[in-house]
Amino acid sequence: MDATTAITGFVALYIFMLAAFTGYEIIGRVPAILHTPLMSGSNFIHGIVVVGAMWALFNASSTLEQAIGFFGVLLGAGNAAGGYVVTERMLEMFKPSDKPASKKTGG
């Protein structure tokens, strides 16, 4: 029994179309002010990209496929880490400031 799995062209196209439609439906219904929190909060999507790139890397047979898989893992991991950095910076904006409020004098 052969344990390898191959994604044919039609299956890959179906997965791509399903992901594009789902992303459009989810993002299209979100108000513009919430796009950044939504995208930085959905780092699990970047994790799925890293898993897919790792799968491509582990099943690579030529040097070119290995290089593409390596860069896919590298870029996907960087994207996921960047999403967490953006989330952290965004959450810092909502923390109370330690500076005392200045009083305005009207006189």
TIGU-791774 format. One record per residue: x, y, z of N, C-alpha, C, CB in turn; chain; residue number from 0; residue in one letter. Coordinates in steps of 0.05 Angstrom, whole numbers, padded with zeros to 5 digits. Glycine has a CB too. Layout:
// residues N
rec n_u:X	n_v:Y	n_w:Z	ca_u:X	ca_v:Y	ca_w:Z	c_u:X	c_v:Y	c_w:Z	cb_u:X	cb_v:Y	cb_w:Z	kette:A	nr:NUM	rest:A
...
//
This chain:
// residues 107
rec n_u:00017	n_v:-00024	n_w:00000	ca_u:00000	ca_v:00000	ca_w:00000	c_u:00018	c_v:00025	c_w:00000	cb_u:-00019	cb_v:00000	cb_w:00024	kette:A	nr:0	rest:M
rec n_u:00011	n_v:00044	n_w:-00017	ca_u:00027	ca_v:00068	ca_w:-00020	c_u:00015	c_v:00089	c_w:-00001	cb_u:00027	cb_v:00078	cb_w:-00049	kette:A	nr:1	rest:D
rec n_u:00032	n_v:00102	n_w:00015	ca_u:00023	ca_v:00121	ca_w:00035	c_u:00024	c_v:00150	c_w:00026	cb_u:00039	cb_v:00118	cb_w:00061	kette:A	nr:2	rest:A
rec n_u:00033	n_v:00155	n_w:00002	ca_u:00036	ca_v:00182	ca_w:-00008	c_u:00009	c_v:00193	c_w:-00017	cb_u:00056	cb_v:00184	cb_w:-00031	kette:A	nr:3	rest:T
rec n_u:00005	n_v:00219	n_w:-00013	ca_u:-00019	ca_v:00232	ca_w:-00021	c_u:-00012	c_v:00253	c_w:-00042	cb_u:-00034	cb_v:00245	cb_w:00003	kette:A	nr:4	rest:T
rec n_u:-00027	n_v:00253	n_w:-00064	ca_u:-00022	ca_v:00273	ca_w:-00085	c_u:-00047	c_v:00290	c_w:-00089	cb_u:-00014	cb_v:00259	cb_w:-00112	kette:A	nr:5	rest:A
rec n_u:-00043	n_v:00316	n_w:-00091	ca_u:-00065	ca_v:00334	ca_w:-00096	c_u:-00065	c_v:00339	c_w:-00126	cb_u:-00062	cb_v:00361	cb_w:-00080	kette:A	nr:6	rest:I
rec n_u:-00086	n_v:00331	n_w:-00139	ca_u:-00088	ca_v:00335	ca_w:-00168	c_u:-00095	c_v:00364	c_w:-00174	cb_u:-00108	cb_v:00316	cb_w:-00181	kette:A	nr:7	rest:T
rec n_u:-00094	n_v:00372	n_w:-00199	ca_u:-00100	ca_v:00399	ca_w:-00207	c_u:-00128	c_v:00408	c_w:-00199	cb_u:-00096	cb_v:00402	cb_w:-00236	kette:A	nr:8	rest:G
rec n_u:-00148	n_v:00391	n_w:-00203	ca_u:-00175	ca_v:00399	ca_w:-00197	c_u:-00180	c_v:00401	c_w:-00167	cb_u:-00195	cb_v:00378	cb_w:-00209	kette:A	nr:9	rest:F
rec n_u:-00168	n_v:00384	n_w:-00151	ca_u:-00171	ca_v:00385	ca_w:-00122	c_u:-00157	c_v:00410	c_w:-00112	cb_u:-00159	cb_v:00360	cb_w:-00108	kette:A	nr:10	rest:V
rec n_u:-00133	n_v:00417	n_w:-00122	ca_u:-00119	ca_v:00441	ca_w:-00114	c_u:-00135	c_v:00466	c_w:-00122	cb_u:-00091	cb_v:00442	cb_w:-00126	kette:A	nr:11	rest:A
rec n_u:-00147	n_v:00466	n_w:-00146	ca_u:-00164	ca_v:00488	ca_w:-00154	c_u:-00189	c_v:00491	c_w:-00137	cb_u:-00172	cb_v:00485	cb_w:-00184	kette:A	nr:12	rest:L
rec n_u:-00201	n_v:00468	n_w:-00129	ca_u:-00224	ca_v:00469	ca_w:-00112	c_u:-00217	c_v:00480	c_w:-00085	cb_u:-00236	cb_v:00440	cb_w:-00109	kette:A	nr:13	rest:Y
rec n_u:-00195	n_v:00472	n_w:-00073	ca_u:-00186	ca_v:00482	ca_w:-00047	c_u:-00181	c_v:00512	c_w:-00049	cb_u:-00161	cb_v:00467	cb_w:-00037	kette:A	nr:14	rest:I
rec n_u:-00168	n_v:00521	n_w:-00070	ca_u:-00162	ca_v:00549	ca_w:-00074	c_u:-00188	c_v:00565	c_w:-00076	cb_u:-00144	cb_v:00554	cb_w:-00098	kette:A	nr:15	rest:F
rec n_u:-00206	n_v:00556	n_w:-00092	ca_u:-00232	ca_v:00570	ca_w:-00096	c_u:-00248	c_v:00571	c_w:-00070	cb_u:-00248	cb_v:00557	cb_w:-00119	kette:A	nr:16	rest:M
rec n_u:-00248	n_v:00549	n_w:-00056	ca_u:-00263	ca_v:00549	ca_w:-00030	c_u:-00250	c_v:00568	c_w:-00010	cb_u:-00263	cb_v:00520	cb_w:-00019	kette:A	nr:17	rest:L
rec n_u:-00224	n_v:00569	n_w:-00009	ca_u:-00210	ca_v:00587	ca_w:00010	c_u:-00215	c_v:00616	c_w:00001	cb_u:-00180	cb_v:00582	cb_w:00011	kette:A	nr:18	rest:A
rec n_u:-00214	n_v:00622	n_w:-00024	ca_u:-00219	ca_v:00649	ca_w:-00034	c_u:-00247	c_v:00658	c_w:-00028	cb_u:-00213	cb_v:00652	cb_w:-00064	kette:A	nr:19	rest:A
rec n_u:-00267	n_v:00641	n_w:-00033	ca_u:-00295	ca_v:00648	ca_w:-00028	c_u:-00300	c_v:00652	c_w:00002	cb_u:-00313	cb_v:00626	cb_w:-00039	kette:A	nr:20	rest:F
rec n_u:-00289	n_v:00634	n_w:00018	ca_u:-00293	ca_v:00637	ca_w:00047	c_u:-00280	c_v:00662	c_w:00058	cb_u:-00281	cb_v:00612	cb_w:00062	kette:A	nr:21	rest:T
rec n_u:-00256	n_v:00668	n_w:00049	ca_u:-00242	ca_v:00693	ca_w:00057	c_u:-00258	c_v:00718	c_w:00049	cb_u:-00214	cb_v:00694	cb_w:00046	kette:A	nr:22	rest:G
rec n_u:-00268	n_v:00718	n_w:00024	ca_u:-00283	ca_v:00741	ca_w:00015	c_u:-00309	c_v:00744	c_w:00031	cb_u:-00290	cb_v:00737	cb_w:-00015	kette:A	nr:23	rest:Y
rec n_u:-00322	n_v:00723	n_w:00037	ca_u:-00347	ca_v:00725	ca_w:00053	c_u:-00342	c_v:00734	c_w:00081	cb_u:-00361	cb_v:00697	cb_w:00053	kette:A	nr:24	rest:E
rec n_u:-00321	n_v:00724	n_w:00093	ca_u:-00315	ca_v:00732	ca_w:00121	c_u:-00306	c_v:00761	c_w:00122	cb_u:-00293	cb_v:00714	cb_w:00133	kette:A	nr:25	rest:I
rec n_u:-00287	n_v:00769	n_w:00105	ca_u:-00276	ca_v:00796	ca_w:00106	c_u:-00296	c_v:00816	c_w:00095	cb_u:-00250	cb_v:00797	cb_w:00091	kette:A	nr:26	rest:I
rec n_u:-00312	n_v:00809	n_w:00076	ca_u:-00331	ca_v:00827	ca_w:00064	c_u:-00353	c_v:00836	c_w:00083	cb_u:-00344	cb_v:00815	cb_w:00040	kette:A	nr:27	rest:G
rec n_u:-00358	n_v:00821	n_w:00104	ca_u:-00380	ca_v:00828	ca_w:00123	c_u:-00370	c_v:00842	c_w:00148	cb_u:-00394	cb_v:00802	cb_w:00131	kette:A	nr:28	rest:R
rec n_u:-00344	n_v:00848	n_w:00149	ca_u:-00333	ca_v:00861	ca_w:00172	c_u:-00330	c_v:00891	c_w:00167	cb_u:-00305	cb_v:00849	cb_w:00179	kette:A	nr:29	rest:V
rec n_u:-00338	n_v:00908	n_w:00187	ca_u:-00334	ca_v:00937	ca_w:00183	c_u:-00304	c_v:00943	c_w:00180	cb_u:-00346	cb_v:00952	cb_w:00207	kette:A	nr:30	rest:P
rec n_u:-00299	n_v:00965	n_w:00165	ca_u:-00271	ca_v:00972	ca_w:00159	c_u:-00254	c_v:00977	c_w:00184	cb_u:-00271	cb_v:00998	cb_w:00142	kette:A	nr:31	rest:A
rec n_u:-00266	n_v:00987	n_w:00206	ca_u:-00251	ca_v:00992	ca_w:00230	c_u:-00241	c_v:00966	c_w:00243	cb_u:-00267	cb_v:01009	cb_w:00249	kette:A	nr:32	rest:I
rec n_u:-00253	n_v:00944	n_w:00237	ca_u:-00246	ca_v:00919	ca_w:00250	c_u:-00227	c_v:00901	c_w:00233	cb_u:-00270	cb_v:00903	cb_w:00257	kette:A	nr:33	rest:L
rec n_u:-00220	n_v:00910	n_w:00209	ca_u:-00203	ca_v:00893	ca_w:00192	c_u:-00176	c_v:00887	c_w:00205	cb_u:-00199	cb_v:00907	cb_w:00165	kette:A	nr:34	rest:H
rec n_u:-00162	n_v:00907	n_w:00216	ca_u:-00136	ca_v:00901	ca_w:00228	c_u:-00138	c_v:00882	c_w:00252	cb_u:-00123	cb_v:00927	cb_w:00237	kette:A	nr:35	rest:T
rec n_u:-00156	n_v:00887	n_w:00271	ca_u:-00158	ca_v:00867	ca_w:00293	c_u:-00166	c_v:00839	c_w:00283	cb_u:-00178	cb_v:00876	cb_w:00313	kette:A	nr:36	rest:P
rec n_u:-00183	n_v:00838	n_w:00263	ca_u:-00191	ca_v:00811	ca_w:00253	c_u:-00167	c_v:00797	c_w:00240	cb_u:-00214	cb_v:00814	cb_w:00233	kette:A	nr:37	rest:L
rec n_u:-00152	n_v:00812	n_w:00224	ca_u:-00130	ca_v:00799	ca_w:00210	c_u:-00107	c_v:00792	c_w:00229	cb_u:-00121	cb_v:00816	cb_w:00187	kette:A	nr:38	rest:M
rec n_u:-00101	n_v:00809	n_w:00247	ca_u:-00079	ca_v:00803	ca_w:00265	c_u:-00087	c_v:00781	c_w:00286	cb_u:-00070	cb_v:00828	cb_w:00280	kette:A	nr:39	rest:S
rec n_u:-00113	n_v:00780	n_w:00291	ca_u:-00123	ca_v:00759	ca_w:00310	c_u:-00126	c_v:00732	c_w:00297	cb_u:-00148	cb_v:00768	cb_w:00321	kette:A	nr:40	rest:G
rec n_u:-00124	n_v:00730	n_w:00271	ca_u:-00128	ca_v:00704	ca_w:00258	c_u:-00102	c_v:00692	c_w:00250	cb_u:-00147	cb_v:00707	cb_w:00234	kette:A	nr:41	rest:S
rec n_u:-00083	n_v:00691	n_w:00268	ca_u:-00057	ca_v:00680	ca_w:00261	c_u:-00057	c_v:00650	c_w:00257	cb_u:-00037	cb_v:00686	cb_w:00284	kette:A	nr:42	rest:N
rec n_u:-00079	n_v:00636	n_w:00264	ca_u:-00080	ca_v:00608	ca_w:00259	c_u:-00080	c_v:00602	c_w:00229	cb_u:-00106	cb_v:00596	cb_w:00272	kette:A	nr:43	rest:F
rec n_u:-00090	n_v:00621	n_w:00213	ca_u:-00089	ca_v:00618	ca_w:00184	c_u:-00060	c_v:00616	c_w:00174	cb_u:-00104	cb_v:00641	cb_w:00170	kette:A	nr:44	rest:I
rec n_u:-00043	n_v:00633	n_w:00186	ca_u:-00015	ca_v:00632	ca_w:00178	c_u:-00002	c_v:00606	c_w:00187	cb_u:00000	cb_v:00656	cb_w:00191	kette:A	nr:45	rest:H
rec n_u:-00012	n_v:00595	n_w:00209	ca_u:-00002	ca_v:00569	ca_w:00218	c_u:-00009	c_v:00547	c_w:00198	cb_u:-00014	cb_v:00562	cb_w:00245	kette:A	nr:46	rest:G
rec n_u:-00033	n_v:00549	n_w:00186	ca_u:-00041	ca_v:00530	ca_w:00165	c_u:-00023	c_v:00532	c_w:00141	cb_u:-00071	cb_v:00534	cb_w:00158	kette:A	nr:47	rest:I
rec n_u:-00016	n_v:00557	n_w:00134	ca_u:00003	ca_v:00561	ca_w:00112	c_u:00030	c_v:00549	c_w:00117	cb_u:00006	cb_v:00592	cb_w:00106	kette:A	nr:48	rest:V
rec n_u:00039	n_v:00551	n_w:00142	ca_u:00065	ca_v:00539	ca_w:00149	c_u:00063	c_v:00509	c_w:00147	cb_u:00074	cb_v:00548	cb_w:00178	kette:A	nr:49	rest:V
rec n_u:00041	n_v:00497	n_w:00157	ca_u:00038	ca_v:00468	ca_w:00155	c_u:00037	c_v:00459	c_w:00126	cb_u:00012	cb_v:00459	cb_w:00169	kette:A	nr:50	rest:V
rec n_u:00024	n_v:00474	n_w:00109	ca_u:00023	ca_v:00467	ca_w:00080	c_u:00050	c_v:00469	c_w:00067	cb_u:00003	cb_v:00485	cb_w:00066	kette:A	nr:51	rest:G
rec n_u:00065	n_v:00490	n_w:00075	ca_u:00092	ca_v:00493	ca_w:00064	c_u:00111	c_v:00471	c_w:00074	cb_u:00104	cb_v:00521	cb_w:00071	kette:A	nr:52	rest:A
rec n_u:00107	n_v:00463	n_w:00099	ca_u:00123	ca_v:00440	ca_w:00109	c_u:00116	c_v:00415	c_w:00095	cb_u:00118	cb_v:00437	cb_w:00139	kette:A	nr:53	rest:M
rec n_u:00091	n_v:00410	n_w:00089	ca_u:00083	ca_v:00387	ca_w:00074	c_u:00096	c_v:00387	c_w:00046	cb_u:00052	cb_v:00385	cb_w:00071	kette:A	nr:54	rest:W
rec n_u:00096	n_v:00410	n_w:00033	ca_u:00109	ca_v:00413	ca_w:00007	c_u:00139	c_v:00408	c_w:00009	cb_u:00103	cb_v:00440	cb_w:-00005	kette:A	nr:55	rest:A
rec n_u:00151	n_v:00418	n_w:00030	ca_u:00180	ca_v:00414	ca_w:00034	c_u:00187	c_v:00385	c_w:00039	cb_u:00190	cb_v:00432	cb_w:00057	kette:A	nr:56	rest:L
rec n_u:00171	n_v:00372	n_w:00055	ca_u:00177	ca_v:00344	ca_w:00062	c_u:00172	c_v:00325	c_w:00038	cb_u:00160	cb_v:00334	cb_w:00085	kette:A	nr:57	rest:F
rec n_u:00155	n_v:00333	n_w:00019	ca_u:00150	ca_v:00316	ca_w:-00004	c_u:00165	c_v:00326	c_w:-00029	cb_u:00120	cb_v:00317	cb_w:-00010	kette:A	nr:58	rest:N
rec n_u:00184	n_v:00344	n_w:-00025	ca_u:00200	ca_v:00354	ca_w:-00048	c_u:00220	c_v:00333	c_w:-00056	cb_u:00214	cb_v:00381	cb_w:-00040	kette:A	nr:59	rest:A
rec n_u:00224	n_v:00331	n_w:-00082	ca_u:00243	ca_v:00311	ca_w:-00092	c_u:00267	c_v:00324	c_w:-00106	cb_u:00229	cb_v:00292	cb_w:-00111	kette:A	nr:60	rest:S
rec n_u:00263	n_v:00348	n_w:-00117	ca_u:00285	ca_v:00361	ca_w:-00130	c_u:00295	c_v:00384	c_w:-00113	cb_u:00277	cb_v:00372	cb_w:-00158	kette:A	nr:61	rest:S
rec n_u:00318	n_v:00395	n_w:-00120	ca_u:00330	ca_v:00417	ca_w:-00106	c_u:00313	c_v:00442	c_w:-00108	cb_u:00358	cb_v:00423	cb_w:-00116	kette:A	nr:62	rest:T
rec n_u:00301	n_v:00447	n_w:-00131	ca_u:00284	ca_v:00470	ca_w:-00135	c_u:00259	c_v:00468	c_w:-00118	cb_u:00275	cb_v:00472	cb_w:-00165	kette:A	nr:63	rest:L
rec n_u:00247	n_v:00444	n_w:-00116	ca_u:00223	ca_v:00440	ca_w:-00099	c_u:00231	c_v:00444	c_w:-00069	cb_u:00211	cb_v:00413	cb_w:-00103	kette:A	nr:64	rest:E
rec n_u:00254	n_v:00435	n_w:-00061	ca_u:00263	ca_v:00439	ca_w:-00034	c_u:00268	c_v:00468	c_w:-00028	cb_u:00289	cb_v:00423	cb_w:-00029	kette:A	nr:65	rest:Q
rec n_u:00279	n_v:00483	n_w:-00046	ca_u:00284	ca_v:00512	ca_w:-00042	c_u:00257	c_v:00527	c_w:-00040	cb_u:00300	cb_v:00523	cb_w:-00065	kette:A	nr:66	rest:A
rec n_u:00238	n_v:00520	n_w:-00057	ca_u:00212	ca_v:00533	ca_w:-00056	c_u:00198	c_v:00526	c_w:-00030	cb_u:00194	cb_v:00524	cb_w:-00080	kette:A	nr:67	rest:I
rec n_u:00199	n_v:00501	n_w:-00021	ca_u:00188	ca_v:00493	ca_w:00004	c_u:00201	c_v:00507	c_w:00028	cb_u:00190	cb_v:00463	cb_w:00008	kette:A	nr:68	rest:G
rec n_u:00227	n_v:00510	n_w:00027	ca_u:00241	ca_v:00523	ca_w:00049	c_u:00232	c_v:00552	c_w:00051	cb_u:00272	cb_v:00522	cb_w:00044	kette:A	nr:69	rest:F
rec n_u:00231	n_v:00566	n_w:00028	ca_u:00223	ca_v:00594	ca_w:00028	c_u:00194	c_v:00597	c_w:00036	cb_u:00228	cb_v:00607	cb_w:00001	kette:A	nr:70	rest:F
rec n_u:00177	n_v:00577	n_w:00029	ca_u:00149	ca_v:00578	ca_w:00037	c_u:00147	c_v:00576	c_w:00068	cb_u:00134	cb_v:00555	cb_w:00024	kette:A	nr:71	rest:G
rec n_u:00162	n_v:00558	n_w:00080	ca_u:00162	ca_v:00555	ca_w:00109	c_u:00173	c_v:00581	c_w:00122	cb_u:00178	cb_v:00530	cb_w:00118	kette:A	nr:72	rest:V
rec n_u:00194	n_v:00591	n_w:00111	ca_u:00206	ca_v:00615	ca_w:00122	c_u:00187	c_v:00639	c_w:00121	cb_u:00232	cb_v:00622	cb_w:00107	kette:A	nr:73	rest:L
rec n_u:00175	n_v:00644	n_w:00098	ca_u:00157	ca_v:00666	ca_w:00095	c_u:00131	c_v:00662	c_w:00111	cb_u:00150	cb_v:00670	cb_w:00065	kette:A	nr:74	rest:L
rec n_u:00121	n_v:00638	n_w:00112	ca_u:00097	ca_v:00633	ca_w:00128	c_u:00102	c_v:00637	c_w:00158	cb_u:00087	cb_v:00605	cb_w:00124	kette:A	nr:75	rest:G
rec n_u:00125	n_v:00628	n_w:00168	ca_u:00132	ca_v:00632	ca_w:00196	c_u:00136	c_v:00661	c_w:00202	cb_u:00157	cb_v:00616	cb_w:00203	kette:A	nr:76	rest:A
rec n_u:00149	n_v:00676	n_w:00184	ca_u:00152	ca_v:00705	ca_w:00187	c_u:00126	c_v:00719	c_w:00188	cb_u:00170	cb_v:00716	cb_w:00166	kette:A	nr:77	rest:G
rec n_u:00107	n_v:00710	n_w:00171	ca_u:00080	ca_v:00723	ca_w:00170	c_u:00065	c_v:00718	c_w:00196	cb_u:00064	cb_v:00712	cb_w:00146	kette:A	nr:78	rest:N
rec n_u:00067	n_v:00694	n_w:00207	ca_u:00054	ca_v:00687	ca_w:00232	c_u:00066	c_v:00703	c_w:00255	cb_u:00056	cb_v:00657	cb_w:00238	kette:A	nr:79	rest:A
rec n_u:00093	n_v:00705	n_w:00256	ca_u:00106	ca_v:00720	ca_w:00277	c_u:00099	c_v:00750	c_w:00275	cb_u:00136	cb_v:00716	cb_w:00276	kette:A	nr:80	rest:A
rec n_u:00098	n_v:00760	n_w:00251	ca_u:00090	ca_v:00788	ca_w:00247	c_u:00062	c_v:00794	c_w:00256	cb_u:00094	cb_v:00796	cb_w:00218	kette:A	nr:81	rest:G
rec n_u:00044	n_v:00774	n_w:00252	ca_u:00016	ca_v:00778	ca_w:00261	c_u:00015	c_v:00780	c_w:00291	cb_u:-00001	cb_v:00754	cb_w:00252	kette:A	nr:82	rest:G
rec n_u:00031	n_v:00765	n_w:00305	ca_u:00031	ca_v:00767	ca_w:00334	c_u:00043	c_v:00794	c_w:00344	cb_u:00047	cb_v:00744	cb_w:00346	kette:A	nr:83	rest:Y
rec n_u:00063	n_v:00803	n_w:00329	ca_u:00075	ca_v:00829	ca_w:00336	c_u:00054	c_v:00851	c_w:00332	cb_u:00100	cb_v:00835	cb_w:00318	kette:A	nr:84	rest:V
rec n_u:00039	n_v:00850	n_w:00310	ca_u:00019	ca_v:00870	ca_w:00305	c_u:-00003	c_v:00869	c_w:00327	cb_u:00006	cb_v:00866	cb_w:00277	kette:A	nr:85	rest:V
rec n_u:-00011	n_v:00845	n_w:00334	ca_u:-00031	ca_v:00842	ca_w:00355	c_u:-00021	c_v:00854	c_w:00382	cb_u:-00038	cb_v:00812	cb_w:00359	kette:A	nr:86	rest:T
rec n_u:00004	n_v:00849	n_w:00389	ca_u:00015	ca_v:00859	ca_w:00414	c_u:00015	c_v:00890	c_w:00413	cb_u:00043	cb_v:00848	cb_w:00418	kette:A	nr:87	rest:E
rec n_u:00024	n_v:00901	n_w:00391	ca_u:00024	ca_v:00931	ca_w:00389	c_u:-00004	c_v:00942	c_w:00390	cb_u:00038	cb_v:00940	cb_w:00363	kette:A	nr:88	rest:R
rec n_u:-00023	n_v:00929	n_w:00378	ca_u:-00050	ca_v:00938	ca_w:00379	c_u:-00062	c_v:00937	c_w:00407	cb_u:-00067	cb_v:00922	cb_w:00359	kette:A	nr:89	rest:M
rec n_u:-00056	n_v:00916	n_w:00421	ca_u:-00066	ca_v:00914	ca_w:00449	c_u:-00053	c_v:00935	c_w:00467	cb_u:-00061	cb_v:00886	cb_w:00460	kette:A	nr:90	rest:L
rec n_u:-00029	n_v:00943	n_w:00461	ca_u:-00015	ca_v:00964	ca_w:00477	c_u:-00030	c_v:00990	c_w:00475	cb_u:00013	cb_v:00968	cb_w:00467	kette:A	nr:91	rest:E
rec n_u:-00044	n_v:00995	n_w:00453	ca_u:-00059	ca_v:01020	ca_w:00449	c_u:-00082	c_v:01023	c_w:00469	cb_u:-00069	cb_v:01023	cb_w:00421	kette:A	nr:92	rest:M
rec n_u:-00093	n_v:01000	n_w:00478	ca_u:-00116	ca_v:01000	ca_w:00495	c_u:-00109	c_v:00999	c_w:00525	cb_u:-00134	cb_v:00977	cb_w:00488	kette:A	nr:93	rest:F
rec n_u:-00084	n_v:00997	n_w:00531	ca_u:-00076	ca_v:00998	ca_w:00560	c_u:-00076	c_v:01026	c_w:00570	cb_u:-00048	cb_v:00985	cb_w:00563	kette:A	nr:94	rest:K
rec n_u:-00083	n_v:01030	n_w:00595	ca_u:-00083	ca_v:01058	ca_w:00606	c_u:-00055	c_v:01069	c_w:00607	cb_u:-00096	cb_v:01058	cb_w:00634	kette:A	nr:95	rest:P
rec n_u:-00053	n_v:01095	n_w:00603	ca_u:-00027	ca_v:01108	ca_w:00604	c_u:-00019	c_v:01114	c_w:00632	cb_u:-00028	cb_v:01134	cb_w:00588	kette:A	nr:96	rest:S
rec n_u:00008	n_v:01113	n_w:00638	ca_u:00018	ca_v:01119	ca_w:00664	c_u:00022	c_v:01149	c_w:00669	cb_u:00044	cb_v:01104	cb_w:00669	kette:A	nr:97	rest:D
rec n_u:00020	n_v:01165	n_w:00648	ca_u:00024	ca_v:01193	ca_w:00650	c_u:-00001	c_v:01206	c_w:00662	cb_u:00030	cb_v:01206	cb_w:00622	kette:A	nr:98	rest:K
rec n_u:00004	n_v:01226	n_w:00680	ca_u:-00020	ca_v:01240	ca_w:00691	c_u:-00032	c_v:01257	c_w:00670	cb_u:-00012	cb_v:01256	cb_w:00716	kette:A	nr:99	rest:P
rec n_u:-00058	n_v:01260	n_w:00671	ca_u:-00072	ca_v:01277	ca_w:00652	c_u:-00067	c_v:01306	c_w:00658	cb_u:-00103	cb_v:01271	cb_w:00652	kette:A	nr:100	rest:A
rec n_u:-00061	n_v:01321	n_w:00638	ca_u:-00056	ca_v:01350	ca_w:00643	c_u:-00083	c_v:01365	c_w:00645	cb_u:-00039	cb_v:01362	cb_w:00620	kette:A	nr:101	rest:S
rec n_u:-00083	n_v:01384	n_w:00663	ca_u:-00108	ca_v:01400	ca_w:00667	c_u:-00106	c_v:01425	c_w:00651	cb_u:-00111	cb_v:01407	cb_w:00697	kette:A	nr:102	rest:K
rec n_u:-00127	n_v:01430	n_w:00637	ca_u:-00129	ca_v:01455	ca_w:00622	c_u:-00140	c_v:01477	c_w:00639	cb_u:-00146	cb_v:01451	cb_w:00596	kette:A	nr:103	rest:K
rec n_u:-00128	n_v:01499	n_w:00638	ca_u:-00138	ca_v:01522	ca_w:00654	c_u:-00150	c_v:01542	c_w:00635	cb_u:-00115	cb_v:01535	cb_w:00670	kette:A	nr:104	rest:T
rec n_u:-00173	n_v:01551	n_w:00640	ca_u:-00186	ca_v:01571	ca_w:00624	c_u:-00185	c_v:01598	c_w:00637	cb_u:-00214	cb_v:01563	cb_w:00617	kette:A	nr:105	rest:G
rec n_u:-00168	n_v:01615	n_w:00629	ca_u:-00167	ca_v:01639	ca_w:00644	c_u:-00156	c_v:01662	c_w:00632	cb_u:-00154	cb_v:01635	cb_w:00667	kette:A	nr:106	rest:G
//
